[in-house]
């Protein structure tokens, strides 16, 4: 390995002739393509050629690329269907005639001068691989360090040599950058990586059997085996937009990209190639990342035990009590922790909605359970089932004489007991319910985020329960509008469960038998109070939420738990 990083060299880019080709590939989504590409194109501190590798891009993004390449002068390598990362990178290699290649993902933004500094580092060190300082953020808040190069450790085990990886300085504040210096490291990442073209060709290109994980470790080991240097250059930085919202349109590609079976195949191919042990000590972290990354984003369980219903459910499939809900969840593959969270959410709902009834005179807790059941039946993620049980917390829980303070306390307890994400989901659903028509109009399908889709899923489940219980037959409650059912079907189809919305459509068509007439004049839920009935719903949420939606932190949660 080259131990000296002060080797003199002539930077041929000073002639204005590009010495580097940027190859942009699709990491796990396409919705950030325009933002990333436009950002890359704005920095002209270093001449470059650019190739965008397009595999399975949605039509509107493909049209943008075709239009933009004319003005910007880049080229597109296109193949039908999604591409594994190394296969995508290899597709572009045959057209490269520059000294260097920079592989960069389509969900990364760069800082001014980033490329010039990477090329200068490569010229001065002769390194085969050069990487920037990797940052990550949502693209709005200040970034933190994702990695300042990586460290590999070889450990002898009874099963062979295990290779452990570490991201140096992961999650360190940006201020840490001032303390970092150019230097060697064991590996870089394909978020952004400069590779010397002659080295890449000398190893026959990138391994396509390592499809989804550890492809960055593979090229690092190849460089080390060849005696080549791997250098991290903190003067250059790029930001991986890891926390920017995902769109619903990203979901199908994301699921394919992080398929657990593909990750296992990658690990097996990697271990075979480098004669390494495939054991939990070495790869549990990688497998856990794939599972956690997929389940944290996907609104559905990645691997339910039972097959999701292909046909619409019947009314009797919607459970109305805790035992039925937990039995249904267990059969679907929810783990012990999930069942405990559902039980805690049920207890919280029972406390909040005690003495409450739906307009059809059904206990309110039965509606909450039915909403969760509709989500569980289709294998939605546990966070959605919990939010389904508590979906009416902000609109129907009793508030007392100080509604704003009560709502604040409720928010704190929801966050403390069930987590920030569940609380945000319940709040988002409450906003939708304030004005469903306006919400739908301001959330068109092509810009829906996955968080929006989860909100809609709860709304669909809410209506499924109402229709399954016959509420529109017993009360003044209206049936879902045709345009809402069509909207719901489009969302459910994109989520991969069209029969979820078809269940709502079928149940909303139920008609009463001849002579049936038990309709009550009530259109809203109520509580029994001395002297009659009192509405459960209140109007305090809108004003409180408007204040809370300002960029400020909620106060710490008070001691206690809603599940008690």
RAKA-V267332 format. One record per residue. SS is DSSP state (h for helix, s for strand, l for the rest). Layout:
ss: {SS/SS}
//
This chain:
ss: {l/l/l/l/l/l/l/l/l/l/l/h/h/h/h/l/l/l/l/s/s/s/s/s/s/l/l/l/l/l/l/l/h/h/h/h/h/h/h/h/h/h/l/l/l/l/l/l/s/s/s/s/s/s/s/l/l/l/h/h/h/h/h/h/h/h/h/h/h/h/h/h/l/l/s/s/s/s/s/l/l/l/l/l/h/h/h/h/h/h/h/h/h/l/l/l/l/l/l/s/s/s/s/s/s/l/l/s/s/s/l/l/l/h/h/h/h/h/h/h/h/h/h/h/h/l/l/l/s/s/s/s/s/s/s/s/l/l/l/l/l/l/l/s/s/s/s/l/l/s/s/s/s/s/s/s/s/l/l/s/s/s/s/s/s/s/s/l/l/l/l/l/s/h/h/h/h/h/h/l/l/l/s/s/l/l/s/l/l/l/l/s/s/s/s/s/h/h/h/h/h/h/l/l/l/l/l/l/l/l/l/l/l/l/h/h/h/h/h/h/h/h/h/h/h/l/l/l/l/s/s/s/s/s/s/s/s/s/s/s/l/l/l/l/l/l/s/h/h/h/h/h/h/h/h/h/h/l/l/h/h/h/h/h/h/h/h/h/h/h/h/h/h/h/l/l/l/l/l/h/h/h/h/h/h/h/h/h/h/h/h/h/h/h/h/h/h/l/l/s/l/l/l/l/l/l/l/l/l/l/l/l/l/l/h/h/h/l/l/l/l/h/h/h/h/h/h/h/h/h/h/h/l/l/l/h/h/h/h/h/h/h/h/h/h/h/h/h/h/h/h/h/l/l/l/s/s/l/l/l/l/l/s/h/h/h/h/h/h/h/h/h/h/h/h/h/h/l/l/s/l/h/h/h/h/h/h/h/h/l/l/l/h/h/h/h/l/l/l/l/l/l/h/h/h/h/h/h/h/h/h/h/h/h/h/h/h/h/l/h/h/h/h/h/h/h/h/h/h/h/h/h/h/h/l/h/h/h/h/h/h/l/l/l/h/h/h/l/s/h/h/h/h/h/h/h/h/h/h/h/h/h/h/h/h/h/h/h/l/l/h/h/h/h/l/l/l/l/l/l/l/h/h/h/h/h/h/h/h/h/h/h/h/h/h/l/l/h/h/h/h/h/h/h/h/h/h/l/l/l/l/l/l/l/l/l/l/l/l/l/l/l/l/l/l/s/s/s/s/l/l/s/s/s/s/l/l/l/l/h/h/h/h/h/h/h/h/h/l/l/l/l/l/l/l/l/l/l/l/l/l/l/l/l}
//
